[in-house]
Amino acid sequence: MTAPRAGWVDGMQYCNWSRRIFEQMREAGLSAVHATVAYHEGFRPTVDKIVAWNWRFRDHADLIIPGRSAADLMRALSSNRTAIILGLQNPLPIEDDLGLVAVLHELGIRVMQLTYNNQSLLGCGWTEAEDSGLTKFGREVVREMNRIGMLIDLSHAGERTALDTIAASQRPVAITHATPASWREGKRQVSDTLLKALADSGGMLGFSLYPYHLRDGSATTLSSFCEMVARTAESVGVVHLGIGSDLCQDQPDEALLWMREGKWLRADRGQGKPEFPAQPPWFEDSRGFANIAGGLRDAGFAAADVEAMLGTNWQRFFRAAFRPWGEGER
Amino acid sequence: MTAPRAGWVDGMQYCNWSRRIFEQMREAGLSAVHATVAYHEGFRPTVDKIVAWNWRFRDHADLIIPGRSAADLMRALSSNRTAIILGLQNPLPIEDDLGLVAVLHELGIRVMQLTYNNQSLLGCGWTEAEDSGLTKFGREVVREMNRIGMLIDLSHAGERTALDTIAASQRPVAITHATPASWREGKRQVSDTLLKALADSGGMLGFSLYPYHLRDGSATTLSSFCEMVARTAESVGVVHLGIGSDLCQDQPDEALLWMREGKWLRADRGQGKPEFPAQPPWFEDSRGFANIAGGLRDAGFAAADVEAMLGTNWQRFFRAAFRPWGEGER
């Protein structure tokens, strides 16, 4: 595997972070990675996880830097390091306090999902039987995220909540990690309606490489994946597309249990605990970006479009998304 | 009372904040005020208090701005507003976690006392029978505060802890609110030994206007106060001196109980609850700065020295103190 040029971006990873993983990001030429900090954690344990990131930034300053602004993303590129953009997959860390959005922003959080799989205080996740849409508190949080420059992520939202949010948000939003429902059926995937609304509002979709989001799971071929990208690009245009691998490298299976159940569910363990599926062999870690580049070229994409989808689209989008809006006090 | 020129600084206030108080700061010509956020609060309630400040900064943006950097202090001056510098009188908000120093710094805290009146995890307060000095954790926190640019405040420290800290700190420290023990006896006041060590290391003393720190309490005259300032200036030089009023304007007496007892003491209430003493009539609120200016001129100070002690010394000192040291990651 040859080291690709720098500048690619992964729109979402949730790895069991280590120096080896950061080194692989560098080998892969990733200039930025959006990293999940919390799923079902409240505010206080989320702060502990941010502290752990602060130490990582100091311990591995030769490989990674905090990715909080356009300037940080540029600095990562120019110094051959990876900007780590911290994000939350669930709004539990803000509790019921609008003021905690700005607090978490000041601590470096730049992306937040309004819902994980379940109903949240802000809106509805994709696994609920009924989606009643964006709540009153949800509308306040959307306004606040717009104001301070925290990107709204709808990856795990129910469709009505997602459409409500796109309509309510004055800034483009993202679905950082998902695939189209036209390729793999299911409510977790993005319907044509949602994909169109997302693109029409200037949003971004990051294509997931998580096997449960791939048409044939772990056996999905690179060419099938790249054909799907090609069809999606024909439908909404290359400019709205990137990668959000959902890579869960080196995570123990307990992490999957936490993602699925948090503290709210205690399922029957008769059939044993769930296990992470195997990654497809062409995307086992960040270095798989080179394989995707090759696959996209084989699927007929021009070199500039490959670069756009593997990096420059997210670069442009994140730079705009993290900019504070209007007359901030600081 | 005429409105004095802008640029004066109060090195410490703990008022029951309101728009009226911020308006008085403007009338007084205060370009910066160090405001206490917490005494006996832990991390989580301190975050709630920071959130309350964030809303104040938005609700009263015409009067106050966050004071976090030299640039903020300059901006306050040039826009005729007061920079509010947030500080902690106790290290309880960092719990036992070195990483929370940087977290609170990112949330805007720029000053922290290593001890309030009692023993803390970092060192000893002035009310303990024995002061065993700066602890192991205390030395780590001093190093971290030095690194990120959070000012060390020794106002309530025991003398040995204070001297240990001055020796351990690689940057100048402050006693933001106190008076010399040579003027009013007592362990809460600053001994000649400590005053000399503070000045020799480039530190600052803010003169308190809290009656319990004044020689004759509420009856202390302006000329007595200014004579004391003159003697202190002869001893250590004008450059190390400022005002740190310890003004507790509009606070209910419960606030005094909280300051004294927190959650650690439940004293016999046979004699009723303690009450705040009356301020001397020449310093009832921030506008008393004009009276002090007059008093200092009457005591023989040149106009430039009055300006230095009422504002420019703290301005210079804070600008340097808040600058991150060495190669910060950001």
Chai-1 contact restraints between the chains, C-beta under 6 A:
chainA,res_idxA,chainB,res_idxB,connection_type,confidence,min_distance_angstrom,max_distance_angstrom,comment,restraint_id
A,V51,B,G99,contact,1.0,0.0,6.0,A-B,restraint_1
A,N54,B,G99,contact,1.0,0.0,6.0,A-B,restraint_2
A,N54,B,A102,contact,1.0,0.0,6.0,A-B,restraint_3
A,F57,B,E329,contact,1.0,0.0,6.0,A-B,restraint_4
A,A61,B,E329,contact,1.0,0.0,6.0,A-B,restraint_5
A,G99,B,V51,contact,1.0,0.0,6.0,A-B,restraint_6
A,G99,B,N54,contact,1.0,0.0,6.0,A-B,restraint_7
A,A102,B,N54,contact,1.0,0.0,6.0,A-B,restraint_8
A,E106,B,E106,contact,1.0,0.0,6.0,A-B,restraint_9
A,E106,B,L107,contact,1.0,0.0,6.0,A-B,restraint_10
A,L107,B,E106,contact,1.0,0.0,6.0,A-B,restraint_11
A,E329,B,F57,contact,1.0,0.0,6.0,A-B,restraint_12
A,E329,B,A61,contact,1.0,0.0,6.0,A-B,restraint_13
